[in-house]
Amino acid sequence: MIIEIDGSTHLNKGNYDFFRQTKQEKLGYIIIRFSEGEVIQNIDSVKKRIDYAVICLKLSPTLALSIRKVDLL
């Protein structure tokens, strides 16, 4: 699992980020993205979403695949 925190440095790197994420997913990684503001302003929610993703990964590879397609709210 890769956890990405997107801040101001990502503003002009959209194409590169997309290319890199696609490559990482093809290698089997699951990427969870958070905005910098979200991490600063609502860290408890971020922690819960990460915990949920880890639980899903431990329980079942099938659940792990669904994490890729569903926003973890």
ChimeraX commands (.cxc) that place a marker at each C-alpha (Angstrom):
marker #1 position 0.00,0.00,0.00 radius 0.5
marker #1 position 1.26,3.45,-0.92 radius 0.5
marker #1 position -0.05,6.51,0.88 radius 0.5
marker #1 position 0.21,9.75,-1.10 radius 0.5
marker #1 position -0.21,13.20,0.39 radius 0.5
marker #1 position -0.80,15.72,-2.37 radius 0.5
marker #1 position 0.24,19.27,-1.64 radius 0.5
marker #1 position 1.19,22.31,-3.64 radius 0.5
marker #1 position 4.10,20.45,-5.27 radius 0.5
marker #1 position 1.58,18.25,-7.08 radius 0.5
marker #1 position -0.23,21.11,-8.82 radius 0.5
marker #1 position 1.82,20.89,-12.01 radius 0.5
marker #1 position 2.57,17.16,-11.89 radius 0.5
marker #1 position -0.83,15.71,-12.76 radius 0.5
marker #1 position 0.36,13.77,-15.82 radius 0.5
marker #1 position 3.42,12.44,-14.02 radius 0.5
marker #1 position 1.37,11.43,-10.97 radius 0.5
marker #1 position -1.14,9.62,-13.19 radius 0.5
marker #1 position 1.62,7.78,-15.07 radius 0.5
marker #1 position 3.40,6.80,-11.84 radius 0.5
marker #1 position 0.19,5.65,-10.14 radius 0.5
marker #1 position -0.83,3.56,-13.15 radius 0.5
marker #1 position 2.58,1.88,-13.17 radius 0.5
marker #1 position 2.46,1.21,-9.41 radius 0.5
marker #1 position -1.04,-0.27,-9.65 radius 0.5
marker #1 position 0.08,-2.59,-12.45 radius 0.5
marker #1 position 2.77,-3.83,-10.05 radius 0.5
marker #1 position 0.05,-4.65,-7.52 radius 0.5
marker #1 position 0.28,-1.65,-5.24 radius 0.5
marker #1 position -2.78,0.09,-3.86 radius 0.5
marker #1 position -2.53,3.86,-3.67 radius 0.5
marker #1 position -4.51,5.92,-1.19 radius 0.5
marker #1 position -4.40,9.68,-1.71 radius 0.5
marker #1 position -5.02,12.48,0.73 radius 0.5
marker #1 position -4.71,16.20,0.26 radius 0.5
marker #1 position -2.25,18.08,2.42 radius 0.5
marker #1 position -5.12,20.13,3.83 radius 0.5
marker #1 position -7.06,17.01,4.72 radius 0.5
marker #1 position -4.09,15.63,6.65 radius 0.5
marker #1 position -3.53,18.92,8.49 radius 0.5
marker #1 position -7.18,19.65,9.24 radius 0.5
marker #1 position -8.66,16.18,9.78 radius 0.5
marker #1 position -5.91,13.75,10.73 radius 0.5
marker #1 position -8.29,11.50,12.68 radius 0.5
marker #1 position -10.35,10.81,9.56 radius 0.5
marker #1 position -7.18,10.14,7.57 radius 0.5
marker #1 position -5.99,7.64,10.20 radius 0.5
marker #1 position -9.35,5.84,10.17 radius 0.5
marker #1 position -9.31,5.54,6.39 radius 0.5
marker #1 position -5.76,4.14,6.46 radius 0.5
marker #1 position -6.72,1.69,9.22 radius 0.5
marker #1 position -9.72,0.55,7.15 radius 0.5
marker #1 position -7.53,0.00,4.10 radius 0.5
marker #1 position -5.04,-2.05,6.12 radius 0.5
marker #1 position -7.83,-4.21,7.55 radius 0.5
marker #1 position -9.20,-4.83,4.05 radius 0.5
marker #1 position -5.74,-5.79,2.80 radius 0.5
marker #1 position -5.31,-8.26,5.65 radius 0.5
marker #1 position -8.74,-9.82,5.21 radius 0.5
marker #1 position -8.83,-10.44,1.52 radius 0.5
marker #1 position -7.05,-9.64,-1.73 radius 0.5
marker #1 position -10.51,-9.23,-3.25 radius 0.5
marker #1 position -11.31,-6.46,-0.78 radius 0.5
marker #1 position -7.95,-4.91,-1.55 radius 0.5
marker #1 position -8.87,-4.71,-5.23 radius 0.5
marker #1 position -12.11,-2.94,-4.33 radius 0.5
marker #1 position -10.15,-0.28,-2.43 radius 0.5
marker #1 position -8.68,0.81,-5.73 radius 0.5
marker #1 position -12.12,1.51,-7.15 radius 0.5
marker #1 position -13.90,3.01,-4.16 radius 0.5
marker #1 position -13.08,6.24,-2.40 radius 0.5
marker #1 position -12.52,5.49,1.25 radius 0.5
marker #1 position -14.94,7.81,3.00 radius 0.5
marker link #1:1,2 radius 0.2
marker link #1:2,3 radius 0.2
marker link #1:3,4 radius 0.2
marker link #1:4,5 radius 0.2
marker link #1:5,6 radius 0.2
marker link #1:6,7 radius 0.2
marker link #1:7,8 radius 0.2
marker link #1:8,9 radius 0.2
marker link #1:9,10 radius 0.2
marker link #1:10,11 radius 0.2
marker link #1:11,12 radius 0.2
marker link #1:12,13 radius 0.2
marker link #1:13,14 radius 0.2
marker link #1:14,15 radius 0.2
marker link #1:15,16 radius 0.2
marker link #1:16,17 radius 0.2
marker link #1:17,18 radius 0.2
marker link #1:18,19 radius 0.2
marker link #1:19,20 radius 0.2
marker link #1:20,21 radius 0.2
marker link #1:21,22 radius 0.2
marker link #1:22,23 radius 0.2
marker link #1:23,24 radius 0.2
marker link #1:24,25 radius 0.2
marker link #1:25,26 radius 0.2
marker link #1:26,27 radius 0.2
marker link #1:27,28 radius 0.2
marker link #1:28,29 radius 0.2
marker link #1:29,30 radius 0.2
marker link #1:30,31 radius 0.2
marker link #1:31,32 radius 0.2
marker link #1:32,33 radius 0.2
marker link #1:33,34 radius 0.2
marker link #1:34,35 radius 0.2
marker link #1:35,36 radius 0.2
marker link #1:36,37 radius 0.2
marker link #1:37,38 radius 0.2
marker link #1:38,39 radius 0.2
marker link #1:39,40 radius 0.2
marker link #1:40,41 radius 0.2
marker link #1:41,42 radius 0.2
marker link #1:42,43 radius 0.2
marker link #1:43,44 radius 0.2
marker link #1:44,45 radius 0.2
marker link #1:45,46 radius 0.2
marker link #1:46,47 radius 0.2
marker link #1:47,48 radius 0.2
marker link #1:48,49 radius 0.2
marker link #1:49,50 radius 0.2
marker link #1:50,51 radius 0.2
marker link #1:51,52 radius 0.2
marker link #1:52,53 radius 0.2
marker link #1:53,54 radius 0.2
marker link #1:54,55 radius 0.2
marker link #1:55,56 radius 0.2
marker link #1:56,57 radius 0.2
marker link #1:57,58 radius 0.2
marker link #1:58,59 radius 0.2
marker link #1:59,60 radius 0.2
marker link #1:60,61 radius 0.2
marker link #1:61,62 radius 0.2
marker link #1:62,63 radius 0.2
marker link #1:63,64 radius 0.2
marker link #1:64,65 radius 0.2
marker link #1:65,66 radius 0.2
marker link #1:66,67 radius 0.2
marker link #1:67,68 radius 0.2
marker link #1:68,69 radius 0.2
marker link #1:69,70 radius 0.2
marker link #1:70,71 radius 0.2
marker link #1:71,72 radius 0.2
marker link #1:72,73 radius 0.2
view
